[in-house]
């Protein structure tokens, strides 16, 4: 069955896999102290335009969010996130488990609006009892958001300025950053993100790697003894080479960006298929995640032919479902989707 459930439902991109195989027998130090991690970090610094950035490799998104947030906040601080943010909804309370509250803000198409953030912080510090409340110490964004939407350079700049005003850390979750950077509707570059954010990460798991996320501390602000903090949280990979080799491959010959562009191209063609059959979009996403609304009966029938993911109920008879493209999505996959939708509509 053709699957559009996620951008990590297949293994590694062939170029990443080849690099893993080619380096497999080389004996190197563990815990990220290998030449592959060093080379990958240097390539990331160059791509981001931050020669002094500190780069650390972790294995997965939830792990990365929990480690970065908990190691950068004081014990009395929490992290601000959109109500639909990944750490708010789809991480099983991982951040709260570290002892830090997630402070939710309203969202617009998955994004935090700068004016809402400013109003929240002004109200917080105007409250004479705020010493008895969780201090907001960080703002968490994801780009793209949970709905595949994007922040503009202006919005990110405004949020960064608010964070500076209140001496808060700005952390950007880039689990799907490849698709945000390559979207035809973005005006944000990797260098813009590195300039505006205090810390962000580049997702590999959802962009052609077997696993891996590259955390980038942009202001020489990596917490002291960060490796020790990572290990204390059970997140230090002994065979750190696994991550370094993959990111070295991703940032060689523009592979990371080529993967992003391919998925965007496939998503745009997929959108054309949905329009062809009059299937409405729940939200207009310019990235590789597409959310459409289907009658429940159609969801059930189409689900027997192609794989996709439940997102949320729209009403009593309609469901929002998600289709995702990735490095391995092919023209044949899209032809199968087209054919399957046509058969469902025809009652075949």
Secondary structure, DSSP 8 states (H G I E B T S, - for coil): -EE-S-SSSS---HHHHHHHHHTTT----STT-SHHHHHHHHHHHHHHT-TT-EEEEES-HHHHHHHHHHHHS-TTEEEEEETTSHHHHSSTTHHHHTT--EEEE--BTTB--HHHHHHHHHHHHH-TTGGGS-EEEEEEEESS-TTS----HHHHHHHHHHHHHTT-EEEEE-TTHHHHHH-TT----HHHHHHH-SEEEEE-TTTTSSS-EEEEETTS---TTHHHHHHHTT---S-THHHHHHHHHHTSTTHHHHHHHHHHHHHHHHHHHHHHTT--BSS--SSSEEEEEEEHHHHHHHTTTEE-EEEEE-SSSEEEEEEE--TT--HHHHHHHHHHHHHHHHT-
